[in-house]
Amino acid sequence: MVHVRRSFTVPRPLPAVNAYLADFANAVDWDPGTQECARTNGTGTPTEGATWHNVSEFRGRSTELEYRLDHRSEDRLTFIGTNKTATSTDDITLRPTPEGTEITYDANIQFHGLARLADPFLRSEFERLGDEITHTMPEAIESAVPR
């Protein structure tokens, strides 16, 4: 399993940050690998059970995952994405600060079958993506979420 954790603060209020990140379709703006992401059930405010079809590019190859909002509370969002090769859990913890909202982004990728053998070789690529998200996510939030 690959685990990547990054923390950073954005100058926006926690409720608005939660609302923005709860709509996983916004991953096209903050996730460096996401090329397309569309909700596949319901409309309006995403609640637990909401789903999205995600198309990402990883190491030059396109991959598709079905994501589900597994948990949503005031201070935490958990998305689980699956396909035949991997299960990806994106756990986002939010904490109010005097400056705005501290975001801790935890990504856990569990490879299945023969793909597990590539786990050690892919770790550095996921670390690089984690480094990128410390720039792309705050930029997207600051652009989309009013003060």
Backbone as CSV, one residue per row, in Angstrom:
resi,resn,N_x,N_y,N_z,CA_x,CA_y,CA_z,C_x,C_y,C_z
1,MET,0.845,-1.179,0.000,0.000,0.000,0.000,0.886,1.235,0.000
2,VAL,0.465,2.229,-0.755,1.148,3.520,-0.796,0.340,4.496,0.059
3,HIS,1.024,5.227,0.927,0.370,6.234,1.763,1.101,7.556,1.594
4,VAL,0.341,8.600,1.298,0.893,9.947,1.146,0.058,10.880,2.017
5,ARG,0.727,11.713,2.804,0.025,12.684,3.662,0.653,14.055,3.470
6,ARG,-0.201,15.054,3.307,0.254,16.432,3.206,-0.705,17.320,3.998
7,SER,-0.161,18.365,4.622,-0.974,19.342,5.349,-0.612,20.746,4.899
8,PHE,-1.622,21.610,4.835,-1.421,23.003,4.439,-2.638,23.794,4.895
9,THR,-2.524,25.095,4.886,-3.608,25.971,5.333,-4.051,26.867,4.184
10,VAL,-5.367,27.042,4.084,-5.926,27.957,3.087,-6.677,29.070,3.819
11,PRO,-6.626,30.294,3.304,-7.293,31.417,3.965,-8.785,31.495,3.615
12,ARG,-9.491,30.412,3.883,-10.922,30.341,3.617,-11.602,29.651,4.798
13,PRO,-12.888,29.970,5.075,-13.593,29.375,6.211,-13.879,27.885,6.000
14,LEU,-13.812,27.134,7.083,-13.980,25.683,7.020,-15.281,25.246,6.343
15,PRO,-16.441,25.794,6.677,-17.666,25.311,6.021,-17.623,25.440,4.495
16,ALA,-17.065,26.524,4.001,-16.986,26.728,2.551,-15.972,25.781,1.918
17,VAL,-14.874,25.515,2.615,-13.866,24.567,2.115,-14.473,23.168,2.065
18,ASN,-15.212,22.794,3.104,-15.868,21.493,3.141,-16.833,21.357,1.966
19,ALA,-17.648,22.380,1.739,-18.625,22.332,0.645,-17.935,22.163,-0.707
20,TYR,-16.848,22.878,-0.916,-16.118,22.788,-2.184,-15.516,21.394,-2.371
21,LEU,-14.821,20.898,-1.350,-14.145,19.606,-1.482,-15.115,18.432,-1.495
22,ALA,-16.313,18.594,-0.920,-17.293,17.505,-0.904,-17.771,17.147,-2.305
23,ASP,-17.686,18.091,-3.223,-18.053,17.799,-4.614,-16.800,17.318,-5.330
24,PHE,-16.656,16.008,-5.435,-15.438,15.424,-5.995,-15.241,15.784,-7.465
25,ALA,-16.273,16.296,-8.127,-16.099,16.773,-9.507,-15.068,17.893,-9.558
26,ASN,-14.889,18.601,-8.441,-13.884,19.667,-8.375,-12.456,19.138,-8.393
27,ALA,-12.286,17.827,-8.289,-10.937,17.243,-8.342,-10.224,17.591,-9.651
28,VAL,-10.979,17.886,-10.700,-10.326,18.285,-11.958,-9.505,19.552,-11.774
29,ASP,-9.864,20.351,-10.779,-9.142,21.598,-10.532,-7.996,21.451,-9.540
30,TRP,-8.082,20.484,-8.625,-7.048,20.397,-7.585,-6.201,19.130,-7.603
31,ASP,-6.667,18.072,-8.253,-5.879,16.829,-8.297,-5.043,16.816,-9.569
32,PRO,-3.713,16.790,-9.432,-2.846,16.885,-10.615,-3.088,15.811,-11.670
33,GLY,-3.570,14.628,-11.280,-3.769,13.558,-12.250,-5.143,13.524,-12.882
34,THR,-6.134,14.126,-12.243,-7.518,14.021,-12.719,-7.723,14.805,-14.010
35,GLN,-8.241,14.107,-15.019,-8.554,14.708,-16.314,-10.048,15.012,-16.443
36,GLU,-10.879,14.111,-15.902,-12.334,14.256,-15.943,-12.893,13.693,-14.647
37,CYS,-13.975,14.280,-14.175,-14.636,13.744,-12.981,-16.079,14.232,-12.995
38,ALA,-17.019,13.307,-13.110,-18.428,13.674,-13.223,-19.265,12.872,-12.236
39,ARG,-20.192,13.546,-11.617,-21.093,12.886,-10.675,-21.988,11.929,-11.441
40,THR,-22.212,10.758,-10.855,-22.992,9.732,-11.542,-24.317,9.422,-10.859
41,ASN,-24.574,10.051,-9.711,-25.888,9.875,-9.082,-26.297,11.167,-8.380
42,GLY,-27.531,11.518,-8.515,-28.058,12.679,-7.813,-27.517,14.009,-8.290
43,THR,-28.057,15.050,-7.684,-27.624,16.420,-7.937,-27.649,17.151,-6.604
44,GLY,-27.180,18.362,-6.609,-27.210,19.156,-5.391,-26.053,18.830,-4.462
45,THR,-26.232,19.147,-3.199,-25.184,18.970,-2.201,-24.836,17.497,-2.045
46,PRO,-23.565,17.138,-2.229,-23.178,15.735,-2.083,-23.318,15.257,-0.630
47,THR,-23.919,14.095,-0.480,-24.043,13.451,0.819,-23.376,12.084,0.736
48,GLU,-23.239,11.430,1.876,-22.641,10.099,1.870,-23.387,9.217,0.881
49,GLY,-22.628,8.499,0.070,-23.203,7.651,-0.969,-23.156,8.272,-2.356
50,ALA,-22.884,9.567,-2.453,-22.754,10.207,-3.771,-21.589,9.562,-4.518
51,THR,-21.704,9.451,-5.844,-20.674,8.782,-6.644,-20.244,9.638,-7.834
52,TRP,-18.998,9.384,-8.268,-18.399,10.091,-9.397,-17.608,9.105,-10.241
53,HIS,-17.576,9.364,-11.546,-16.697,8.628,-12.459,-15.481,9.516,-12.699
54,ASN,-14.305,8.989,-12.388,-13.065,9.760,-12.453,-12.135,9.157,-13.498
55,VAL,-11.610,10.009,-14.361,-10.599,9.601,-15.336,-9.324,10.358,-14.987
56,SER,-8.274,9.608,-14.702,-6.994,10.212,-14.335,-5.896,9.708,-15.245
57,GLU,-4.845,10.506,-15.318,-3.652,10.074,-16.037,-2.559,9.839,-15.008
58,PHE,-1.955,8.660,-15.095,-0.881,8.311,-14.173,0.244,7.669,-14.970
59,ARG,1.393,8.297,-14.929,2.570,7.819,-15.660,2.265,7.623,-17.146
60,GLY,1.530,8.581,-17.714,1.238,8.559,-19.142,0.103,7.648,-19.559
61,ARG,-0.542,6.991,-18.601,-1.644,6.082,-18.930,-2.934,6.570,-18.295
62,SER,-4.013,6.380,-19.015,-5.324,6.764,-18.510,-5.882,5.641,-17.635
63,THR,-6.476,6.012,-16.517,-7.108,5.032,-15.641,-8.443,5.590,-15.159
64,GLU,-9.415,4.723,-14.998,-10.746,5.139,-14.579,-11.089,4.497,-13.246
65,LEU,-11.645,5.297,-12.352,-12.084,4.812,-11.049,-13.496,5.307,-10.776
66,GLU,-14.233,4.532,-10.033,-15.547,4.937,-9.549,-15.362,5.352,-8.097
67,TYR,-15.650,6.609,-7.795,-15.476,7.149,-6.443,-16.817,7.278,-5.738
68,ARG,-16.787,7.065,-4.420,-17.967,7.205,-3.574,-17.605,8.070,-2.368
69,LEU,-18.489,8.988,-2.002,-18.314,9.748,-0.767,-18.735,8.827,0.371
70,ASP,-17.745,8.293,1.068,-17.978,7.294,2.107,-18.329,7.940,3.447
71,HIS,-17.746,9.110,3.715,-17.997,9.790,4.994,-17.968,11.296,4.767
72,ARG,-18.942,11.978,5.370,-18.920,13.435,5.336,-19.386,13.973,6.681
73,SER,-18.528,14.733,7.312,-18.883,15.450,8.528,-18.299,16.852,8.413
74,GLU,-18.523,17.679,9.406,-18.050,19.062,9.361,-16.542,19.154,9.160
75,ASP,-15.816,18.202,9.732,-14.353,18.295,9.707,-13.656,17.161,8.959
76,ARG,-14.430,16.359,8.209,-13.780,15.242,7.513,-14.597,14.787,6.310
77,LEU,-13.857,14.469,5.234,-14.437,13.897,4.019,-13.611,12.674,3.648
78,THR,-14.283,11.575,3.327,-13.566,10.380,2.886,-14.188,9.889,1.586
79,PHE,-13.358,9.792,0.558,-13.764,9.281,-0.746,-13.039,7.964,-0.990
80,ILE,-13.756,6.974,-1.534,-13.135,5.700,-1.876,-13.346,5.463,-3.363
81,GLY,-12.224,5.289,-4.079,-12.265,5.037,-5.513,-11.809,3.620,-5.803
82,THR,-12.494,2.942,-6.718,-12.144,1.554,-7.020,-12.134,1.293,-8.521
83,ASN,-11.263,0.384,-8.890,-11.283,-0.270,-10.195,-10.657,-1.641,-9.988
84,LYS,-10.438,-2.406,-11.051,-9.933,-3.767,-10.865,-8.481,-3.793,-10.400
85,THR,-7.751,-2.703,-10.566,-6.329,-2.660,-10.227,-6.051,-2.121,-8.839
86,ALA,-6.915,-1.211,-8.348,-6.591,-0.543,-7.082,-7.833,-0.017,-6.371
87,THR,-7.648,0.217,-5.079,-8.615,0.948,-4.269,-7.887,2.153,-3.704
88,SER,-8.437,3.326,-3.957,-7.831,4.572,-3.495,-8.748,5.209,-2.454
89,THR,-8.195,5.508,-1.289,-8.953,6.181,-0.240,-8.351,7.557,-0.028
90,ASP,-9.158,8.578,-0.268,-8.734,9.962,-0.058,-9.451,10.461,1.188
91,ASP,-8.699,10.675,2.250,-9.255,11.114,3.524,-8.796,12.553,3.766
92,ILE,-9.745,13.455,3.849,-9.448,14.885,3.988,-9.980,15.363,5.335
93,THR,-9.058,15.817,6.187,-9.428,16.321,7.504,-9.293,17.840,7.501
94,LEU,-10.283,18.513,8.060,-10.325,19.974,8.077,-10.318,20.464,9.525
95,ARG,-9.536,21.507,9.779,-9.459,22.080,11.127,-9.435,23.596,11.009
96,PRO,-10.342,24.275,11.745,-10.326,25.738,11.684,-9.064,26.290,12.343
97,THR,-8.518,27.339,11.754,-7.357,28.030,12.319,-7.643,29.530,12.249
98,PRO,-6.868,30.335,12.961,-7.059,31.786,12.853,-6.873,32.299,11.423
99,GLU,-6.056,31.587,10.630,-5.786,32.003,9.246,-6.824,31.496,8.258
100,GLY,-7.638,30.509,8.652,-8.599,29.919,7.727,-8.880,28.473,8.075
101,THR,-8.437,27.562,7.207,-8.679,26.134,7.400,-7.402,25.353,7.126
102,GLU,-7.026,24.512,8.084,-5.911,23.590,7.859,-6.488,22.325,7.236
103,ILE,-5.886,21.900,6.148,-6.315,20.700,5.433,-5.218,19.656,5.564
104,THR,-5.604,18.462,6.008,-4.683,17.330,5.981,-5.254,16.341,4.975
105,TYR,-4.472,16.085,3.945,-4.887,15.209,2.849,-4.107,13.903,2.964
106,ASP,-4.825,12.813,3.194,-4.229,11.479,3.273,-4.724,10.664,2.089
107,ALA,-3.801,10.160,1.303,-4.156,9.277,0.190,-3.545,7.908,0.465
108,ASN,-4.380,6.884,0.398,-3.927,5.502,0.552,-4.331,4.747,-0.698
109,ILE,-3.368,4.128,-1.350,-3.645,3.369,-2.564,-3.255,1.924,-2.317
110,GLN,-4.249,1.047,-2.399,-4.038,-0.391,-2.209,-4.169,-1.046,-3.580
111,PHE,-3.069,-1.604,-4.070,-3.095,-2.267,-5.370,-3.594,-3.696,-5.210
112,HIS,-4.249,-4.213,-6.266,-4.810,-5.562,-6.254,-4.060,-6.449,-7.242
113,GLY,-4.056,-7.737,-6.966,-3.473,-8.709,-7.881,-2.017,-8.429,-8.186
114,LEU,-1.642,-8.628,-9.441,-0.249,-8.433,-9.849,0.209,-6.986,-9.713
115,ALA,-0.724,-6.054,-9.717,-0.362,-4.636,-9.574,0.324,-4.370,-8.234
116,ARG,0.083,-5.242,-7.234,0.743,-5.073,-5.928,2.255,-5.115,-6.065
117,LEU,2.747,-5.831,-7.052,4.197,-5.954,-7.237,4.837,-4.616,-7.607
118,ALA,4.058,-3.726,-8.195,4.593,-2.423,-8.611,4.602,-1.405,-7.473
119,ASP,3.958,-1.724,-6.374,3.823,-0.797,-5.244,5.118,-0.074,-4.877
120,PRO,6.229,-0.778,-4.648,7.458,-0.069,-4.249,7.986,0.884,-5.329
121,PHE,7.728,0.566,-6.578,8.244,1.379,-7.682,7.392,2.623,-7.939
122,LEU,6.154,2.596,-7.484,5.238,3.710,-7.727,5.213,4.716,-6.580
123,ARG,5.746,4.339,-5.445,5.705,5.193,-4.254,6.242,6.600,-4.532
124,SER,7.379,6.698,-5.220,7.979,8.019,-5.462,7.090,8.885,-6.364
125,GLU,6.391,8.264,-7.300,5.482,9.021,-8.168,4.312,9.583,-7.357
126,PHE,3.787,8.783,-6.438,2.696,9.275,-5.592,3.185,10.361,-4.639
127,GLU,4.413,10.260,-4.166,4.987,11.319,-3.328,5.084,12.623,-4.125
128,ARG,5.475,12.519,-5.385,5.563,13.700,-6.245,4.181,14.334,-6.423
129,LEU,3.165,13.498,-6.642,1.802,14.022,-6.777,1.340,14.673,-5.474
130,GLY,1.737,14.078,-4.340,1.417,14.677,-3.046,2.032,16.052,-2.900
131,ASP,3.266,16.191,-3.367,3.915,17.507,-3.325,3.163,18.512,-4.199
132,GLU,2.716,18.062,-5.366,1.979,18.959,-6.269,0.668,19.429,-5.657
133,ILE,0.001,18.527,-4.939,-1.314,18.874,-4.393,-1.224,19.978,-3.349
134,THR,-0.050,20.154,-2.741,0.108,21.243,-1.765,0.053,22.604,-2.452
135,HIS,0.173,22.615,-3.766,0.041,23.857,-4.541,-1.314,23.915,-5.256
136,THR,-1.687,22.808,-5.904,-2.892,22.821,-6.736,-4.180,22.924,-5.924
137,MET,-4.251,22.220,-4.782,-5.481,22.287,-3.993,-5.700,23.678,-3.391
138,PRO,-4.698,24.275,-2.729,-4.922,25.636,-2.219,-5.273,26.636,-3.322
139,GLU,-4.607,26.541,-4.471,-4.906,27.460,-5.573,-6.354,27.311,-6.034
140,ALA,-6.813,26.061,-6.160,-8.189,25.819,-6.606,-9.194,26.338,-5.580
141,ILE,-8.925,26.068,-4.305,-9.839,26.524,-3.250,-9.883,28.048,-3.209
142,GLU,-8.727,28.685,-3.247,-8.683,30.148,-3.175,-9.358,30.792,-4.383
143,SER,-9.309,30.115,-5.518,-9.951,30.633,-6.724,-11.475,30.452,-6.680
144,ALA,-11.935,29.331,-6.120,-13.358,28.990,-6.185,-14.174,29.396,-4.958
145,VAL,-13.515,29.507,-3.811,-14.233,29.737,-2.555,-14.041,31.183,-2.101
146,PRO,-15.136,31.924,-1.926,-14.989,33.310,-1.457,-14.506,33.370,-0.009
147,ARG,-13.876,34.490,0.325,-13.410,34.686,1.713,-14.590,34.786,2.575
